[in-house]
Every structure is written in C-alpha cells, then in structure tokens.
Amino acid sequence: MTITSMRLLLVIFLFAMYVLALVYLRRRPLTRAEFACWALFALLLPLLGPFLVLIMRPPLRGVQLLIFPVRNRRRK
C-alpha cells in the first residue's frame, strides 16, 4: 500500500465520520452555535485522536522512555 492510497483512505474515513456525526447532530435540538461547536469538535477529534493516543499512552513494561535518558552508572 502506497502512502498516497493511505492518505486517500484517511481522508475518506474522516469525511465519512464527519458526515455520520452531522447526521446524528441534526436530530438533536441544538442552537446554531451549539451545532457549530459540536460539528467542529466532530471534525477535529478524529484528526487529533491518533496524536493524543500516541502522546498519552503509558510506557511499555521494561522499556525506558528516551526523552530523559539515564546515564550509565559505573559499578564500584
């Protein structure tokens, strides 16, 4: 699978999720401002979701984070 096809699939799925969210929101009694806020949230959440998962995931057991590497200590 090429990167172009992956990007195309991402855009298609993002658009499909956005349309589903708008269909769901149409049935709720919302003002225009509330609808706009929820629609913006529905648009941004799938875009930011993968990044939030990567940022907030707990470290794996036995794997050190490389953000603050620990210096090698000499044995006495």
N, C-alpha and C positions, 0 to 999 in steps of 0.2 A: 504494500500500500504506500503510495507516494504521499508526500507532505501536502501536495495540492488537494488530493482527494480527502485527506484527513481534515483539512481546513474547510472544505466544502461540506463534509458531513457535520462538522461542528456548527457551521452557520445554519444548516438545515435544521438540526436539532434545537438550536437556540431559538430559531424562528418558530418552530412547532410548539415549543414550551411556552413561548410568549403568547402565541395565539390561544393555546389552551387556558392560560391564565386570564386573558382578556374575556374569553367566553365565560369562565367561571365568575369573573368580577361583574359582568353585565347583569347577572341575576341578583346581585346584592344591591340593597338600597343605599347607594353612596352619592355624595355630592360630587361635583366635577373635580374639586380639589382633592378630595379623598381618592377618587378614582385615579387621578393623575399620579398621586403619591404611590398608591398600590401598584399601578402599572409600571412606574419607574423602578420600584422595588422588584417586581417580577422580571423586569428586563435586566437589572444589574446583578441579581442573586446568582443566576446561572453563569454569568461571566466571571464573577468574583469567587464563586464556590470552590473551584479547584485550587485556587491560590490560598483561600482560607484553610482548606483541608491540609495543604502542604505546610502552611505556617503553624497550625495549631496541633498537628499530630504529635503524639507523645513519642519519645525516642524508643527505639527497639531495645530489648533487653540485651545487655552485653555490648552495646555499640555506643561508643563515646561520641558526643557531638563535637564537630570540628570547628565550631565557632570560637571557642576558647580552648585551644589545645593545651594539654597538660605537659609541662616539661618533663623530660626523662630524669628520674632521680637516681643518683649514684648509690649503690649499696655500700654500706660501711663494713 
